[in-house]
Amino acid sequence: MYKNLVPRFIRYVQTETRSVENSTTIPSTTSQVAFAKTLVTELKEMGMSNVVYHADNGYVTATLPANITQKVPIIGFLAHMDTANFNAVNVNPQFHEKYAGDVIVLHKEQNIVLSPADFPNLKNYLGQTLLTTDGTTLLGADDKAGIAEIMTALEILLNDDSIKHGDIRIGFGPDEEIGIGADLFDVKDFNADFAYTVDGGPVGELEYESFNAATAVVKIYGKNVHPGTAKNIMVNALKLVLEFDAALPQDEVPERTEGREGFYHLLNIDGEVDEAKLVYIIRDHDRDLFELRKAKMMQIAQEMNAAYDNQRVVIMLRDSYYNMGEIIENDMTVVDLAKKAMENLEIEPIIKPIRGGTDGSKISFMGLPTPNIFTGGENFHGRYEFIAVESMQKATNVIVEIARLNAQDREYW
């Protein structure tokens, strides 16, 4: 339907832009800087205005000026340039036209398949054209699909003056996957009244609630001596690791929760008898329950320390982001607009809380209400990722329709 949408997406995903934890640069990788500069060139060649790469925060911003005289809210559309912590080198997208519902062989030699038995969501795409990985990398639809869809929507609006719209602001940012990309986002300079991250999953997703999120680093200090003379002396930090984790609610983990249920997620264990470290992420949609989760970890540490001869457990907690619903629910116009745009296109809005976060989680608390809309991708962050061409077209249409509706009096939508 849109001749540049899929080629643009393929070109983007074949550009490696993986972000890296613990980097000291902004963005965290030079590949994101290089990609950002190619987007700058593309935006300028399209005819966008005020195209800027911001070296201080890694964002690319641009403006599509209004083609109407009346004042309407300024909309922003945002997407992120980085990909997740999975191999993203030599991405080789595979086309599967008129998908018939069977098993898709991603990599014959390594016996890697995409099967409806494992992923029933495949059945939602019968007859459509799927783009998958070759089984050795992720695809990168999170969030290269969002960038491609925004770019294609801009192209449509630039080339069809019959679609009336107000000022539209664009932002492509770094390091979303490592949770720091929006930290330096300049809301004042962006100058929008509300925005959308185009960073969701299946068609129809419209999300304005996210987790509250924190990271807990638990350091455990033991006492190591020769095991032959260890009685009443040794304190095995690895044993304390097991004790600490066992004290947490064992059913409140990602693999046993859904919907609005929060969790503790153990990400990493590292250590020896003398010293060990655990890294957790803590998540909950309810702010009070979120605070209780953090307090629970501190309580366990205090009880363990009281039981030993020294302070053996030290916890460092850092909040990452909060539930953007706290901000957006004060004025639901931004959600209502996207919902009506989808309905106009005969797309059923799927409004549900994100079991995660987006850049909008932070940006909303900076003063720019920013819910999340779908890209069409599925199974993000790994070798089983896929997206339907038809879904990308629908996401592009929603962006255009949001822009068109926003130029009308609200009584008409």
C-alpha positions in Angstrom: 0.0 0.0 0.0 2.8 2.4 0.9 5.8 1.7 -1.4 8.4 3.1 1.0 7.1 1.6 4.3 8.6 -1.9 4.1 11.9 -0.9 2.3 12.4 1.8 4.9 11.7 -0.7 7.8 14.2 -3.2 6.2 16.8 -0.6 5.9 16.4 0.5 9.5 16.5 -3.0 11.0 19.6 -3.9 9.1 21.4 -1.0 10.8 22.7 -2.2 14.2 21.7 0.1 17.0 21.8 -2.0 20.2 22.1 0.0 23.4 24.6 -1.0 26.1 24.2 -0.9 29.9 26.9 0.9 32.0 28.1 3.1 29.1 29.4 6.5 29.9 28.3 8.2 26.7 25.0 9.6 25.4 23.8 7.7 23.5 25.3 4.6 25.0 26.6 3.4 21.6 28.1 5.2 18.6 25.9 3.1 16.3 22.9 5.0 17.6 24.6 8.3 16.8 25.3 7.2 13.2 21.7 6.0 12.8 20.4 9.3 14.2 22.4 11.2 11.6 21.0 9.1 8.7 17.5 10.0 10.0 18.4 13.7 10.1 19.4 13.4 6.4 16.2 11.6 5.5 14.0 14.0 7.3 15.6 17.0 5.6 15.3 15.3 2.2 11.6 14.7 2.9 11.1 18.4 3.5 10.7 18.5 7.3 11.5 21.7 9.1 13.7 22.4 12.2 15.5 19.1 11.8 18.1 18.8 14.6 20.3 16.2 16.1 20.8 17.1 19.8 24.2 15.9 20.9 23.4 16.5 24.5 20.6 14.0 24.7 20.9 11.9 21.5 17.5 12.9 20.2 16.6 13.7 16.6 13.7 16.2 16.5 11.8 17.8 13.6 8.6 19.7 12.8 5.9 19.3 10.2 4.3 22.7 10.0 0.6 23.1 10.1 -1.3 23.5 6.8 -4.3 25.2 8.6 -4.6 28.6 10.1 -6.7 27.9 13.2 -4.8 27.0 16.3 -5.0 23.4 17.4 -2.9 21.4 19.9 0.6 20.5 18.8 1.1 16.7 18.6 4.3 14.8 19.1 5.1 11.4 17.8 8.1 9.6 19.5 10.0 6.3 18.8 13.3 4.9 20.0 16.3 4.0 17.9 18.0 1.3 20.0 17.2 -2.4 20.1 17.2 -4.8 23.0 19.9 -7.0 24.6 19.9 -9.7 22.0 22.0 -10.2 18.9 21.2 -7.4 16.4 24.1 -7.8 14.0 23.4 -8.9 10.4 19.6 -8.8 10.8 18.2 -10.8 7.8 14.4 -10.3 7.6 12.5 -13.1 6.0 9.2 -12.6 4.1 6.3 -15.1 4.4 3.5 -14.1 2.1 -0.1 -15.2 2.6 0.7 -17.0 5.9 -1.3 -20.2 6.1 -1.0 -20.9 9.8 1.7 -23.5 9.6 5.1 -23.8 11.3 7.6 -21.2 9.9 11.2 -22.5 9.7 13.5 -19.7 10.7 16.8 -21.5 10.5 16.8 -25.1 9.1 20.3 -26.0 10.2 19.8 -25.0 13.8 16.2 -26.3 13.9 14.8 -22.9 14.9 11.1 -22.7 14.1 8.3 -20.3 14.8 5.4 -22.5 15.7 1.7 -21.7 16.4 1.9 -24.4 19.1 4.3 -22.1 21.0 3.0 -18.8 19.7 -0.8 -19.0 19.2 -0.8 -15.3 18.3 0.4 -16.4 14.8 -3.1 -17.5 14.1 -4.2 -13.9 14.1 -2.3 -13.3 10.9 -3.7 -15.8 8.5 -3.4 -14.6 4.9 -1.1 -11.8 5.8 2.5 -11.1 4.9 4.8 -11.7 7.9 8.3 -10.5 8.4 10.4 -12.7 10.7 14.0 -13.1 11.7 16.3 -15.8 10.3 16.5 -17.3 13.8 19.9 -15.9 14.7 19.0 -12.3 15.6 16.1 -10.2 16.8 14.1 -8.4 14.1 14.2 -4.9 15.6 10.5 -4.0 15.1 10.9 -2.6 18.6 11.2 0.1 17.7 12.3 0.4 14.1 8.7 -0.3 13.1 7.6 2.8 15.0 10.2 4.9 13.3 9.3 3.6 9.9 5.6 4.1 10.5 6.1 7.7 11.7 8.3 8.5 8.7 5.8 7.0 6.3 3.0 9.0 7.9 5.0 12.2 7.5 5.6 11.3 3.9 1.8 10.9 3.4 1.0 14.2 5.1 3.8 16.1 3.2 2.5 14.8 -0.1 -1.3 15.2 0.4 -2.3 18.7 1.3 -5.9 17.7 1.4 -5.2 16.1 4.8 -5.4 19.0 7.2 -3.3 19.0 10.3 -1.7 21.2 12.9 1.9 21.4 13.8 3.4 18.0 14.4 6.6 17.4 16.3 8.8 14.3 15.8 11.3 12.8 18.2 13.5 9.8 17.8 15.5 9.0 20.9 18.2 6.6 22.2 18.6 4.0 24.9 15.0 3.3 25.7 15.8 -0.4 26.1 18.2 0.3 29.0 15.8 2.7 30.7 17.7 6.0 30.4 16.8 7.3 27.0 14.2 9.8 28.1 16.2 11.1 31.1 17.5 14.1 29.2 14.6 14.7 26.9 13.9 18.4 26.6 10.1 18.8 26.9 10.2 22.6 26.7 12.3 22.5 23.5 10.1 19.8 22.0 7.1 22.2 22.4 4.1 19.9 22.1 0.8 19.8 24.0 0.7 16.0 24.1 2.5 13.1 22.4 2.4 9.4 21.6 5.1 6.9 21.7 4.7 4.5 18.7 6.2 1.6 20.6 3.4 -0.9 21.3 2.7 -4.4 20.2 -0.3 -5.9 18.3 -2.8 -3.9 16.3 -5.2 -1.8 18.4 -3.0 -1.5 21.5 -3.5 1.9 23.2 -1.8 2.1 26.6 -1.8 5.0 29.1 -0.9 3.0 32.2 2.5 1.6 32.9 4.3 -0.1 35.8 6.0 1.8 38.6 9.5 0.5 38.3 12.6 0.2 40.4 15.9 -1.7 40.4 17.3 -3.3 43.6 21.0 -4.2 43.9 21.4 -6.5 46.9 25.0 -6.9 48.1 25.7 -9.8 50.5 28.9 -10.0 52.5 30.2 -13.3 53.8 33.2 -14.5 55.7 35.4 -17.0 53.9 37.9 -19.3 55.7 39.2 -22.7 54.9 36.3 -25.2 55.0 38.3 -27.6 57.1 38.2 -25.0 60.0 35.0 -23.2 59.1 32.7 -24.3 62.0 31.1 -21.3 63.7 33.3 -19.0 61.6 32.4 -19.2 57.9 29.5 -17.2 56.6 28.7 -18.3 53.0 27.4 -15.4 51.0 26.0 -17.8 48.4 23.9 -19.4 51.1 22.6 -16.0 52.1 21.7 -15.3 48.5 19.4 -18.3 48.6 18.0 -17.3 51.9 17.2 -13.7 50.8 15.5 -14.8 47.6 13.5 -17.5 49.4 12.1 -14.8 51.8 10.4 -13.0 48.9 6.9 -14.0 47.8 7.6 -16.9 45.4 4.4 -16.5 43.4 5.1 -12.8 42.7 7.4 -13.3 39.8 6.9 -12.5 36.1 6.2 -16.1 35.1 3.3 -16.4 37.6 1.7 -13.0 37.2 -0.4 -11.1 34.6 -2.6 -8.0 34.2 -2.1 -5.6 37.0 -0.2 -8.0 39.2 3.2 -6.8 40.2 6.3 -8.8 40.7 9.9 -9.2 41.9 12.2 -10.3 39.0 15.6 -11.7 39.7 17.8 -10.7 36.8 21.3 -11.7 37.9 23.3 -13.5 40.6 27.0 -13.1 40.8 29.4 -14.1 43.6 31.5 -16.4 45.7 31.6 -17.5 49.3 33.1 -14.2 50.4 30.8 -11.8 48.6 27.7 -12.0 46.3 25.3 -9.7 44.5 21.7 -10.1 43.3 20.0 -7.7 40.9 16.2 -7.4 40.9 13.7 -5.3 39.1 10.5 -4.4 41.1 7.2 -3.7 39.3 3.7 -2.7 40.2 0.9 -0.6 38.7 -0.3 0.6 42.1 2.0 3.1 43.7 1.2 2.1 47.2 1.9 -1.6 46.4 5.1 -0.6 44.7 6.3 1.2 47.8 5.4 -1.9 49.9 7.4 -4.1 47.6 10.5 -2.0 48.2 9.8 -2.0 51.9 9.5 -5.8 51.9 13.0 -6.1 50.5 14.4 -3.7 53.1 12.6 -5.7 55.9 14.2 -8.9 54.7 17.6 -7.3 54.8 17.0 -6.0 58.3 15.9 -9.3 59.6 18.8 -11.1 58.1 21.3 -8.6 59.5 19.8 -8.9 62.9 20.3 -12.7 62.7 24.1 -12.5 62.0 27.1 -11.0 63.7 27.4 -8.1 61.2 25.7 -6.2 58.5 25.7 -8.9 55.9 23.0 -7.5 53.5 23.0 -4.1 51.9 20.4 -3.0 49.4 20.6 -0.1 46.9 17.2 0.9 45.5 16.7 3.2 42.5 13.4 4.2 41.1 13.3 4.0 37.3 9.9 5.4 36.3 6.3 5.7 37.5 2.9 4.8 36.2 2.1 7.5 33.5 -1.6 6.9 34.2 -1.3 9.2 37.2 -0.7 12.1 34.8 -2.7 11.1 31.8 -5.9 10.4 33.7 -6.1 14.1 34.6 -7.0 14.9 31.0 -8.0 11.9 28.8 -8.1 14.0 25.6 -4.9 12.4 24.3 -6.4 8.9 24.8 -9.8 9.8 23.4 -8.2 11.2 20.2 -6.2 8.0 19.5 -9.2 5.8 20.4 -11.5 7.7 17.9 -8.8 7.5 15.2 -8.6 3.7 15.6 -12.4 3.4 15.6 -12.6 5.6 12.4 -10.3 3.1 10.7 -12.3 0.1 12.0 -9.6 -0.9 14.4 -10.8 -2.1 17.8 -8.9 -0.2 20.5 -7.3 -2.5 23.1 -6.9 -0.4 26.1 -4.9 -2.1 28.9 -2.0 -1.3 31.2 1.5 -2.0 29.9 3.3 -4.7 31.8 6.5 -2.7 31.3 7.2 0.9 30.6 7.9 3.2 27.6 9.7 6.5 27.3 6.3 8.0 27.8 6.4 6.8 31.4 9.1 9.3 32.2 8.1 12.0 29.7 4.5 12.2 31.0 5.9 13.1 34.4 8.1 15.8 32.7 4.8 17.5 31.8 4.1 16.0 28.4 1.2 13.4 28.5 2.4 10.6 26.3 0.5 7.3 26.0 1.6 4.5 23.8 0.1 3.2 20.5 0.8 0.0 18.6 3.4 -0.7 16.0 2.0 -4.2 15.1 5.0 -6.2 16.3 4.9 -9.4 18.3 7.4 -11.4 20.4 9.8 -8.5 20.8 13.4 -8.8 22.0 14.4 -12.2 20.5 14.7 -14.6 17.6 10.9 -15.2 17.5 10.0 -11.6 16.8 7.7 -10.9 13.8 5.5 -8.2 12.3 2.9 -8.2 9.6 3.1 -5.7 6.8 -0.6 -5.1 7.1 -0.1 -4.2 10.8 2.5 -1.6 9.9 0.2 -0.1 7.3 -2.6 0.1 10.0 -0.2 1.8 12.5 0.8 4.3 9.8 -2.9 5.0 9.1 -3.6 5.7 12.8 -0.8 8.3 13.0 -2.3 10.1 9.9 -5.8 9.9 11.3 -4.7 11.2 14.7 -3.2 14.2 12.9 -6.3 14.7 10.8 -8.8 14.5 13.7 -6.7 16.8 15.8 -7.3 19.6 13.2 -11.1 19.3 13.6 -13.3 20.7 16.4 -13.6 18.1 19.1 -17.4 17.9 18.6 -16.6 16.1 15.3 -14.6 13.4 16.9 
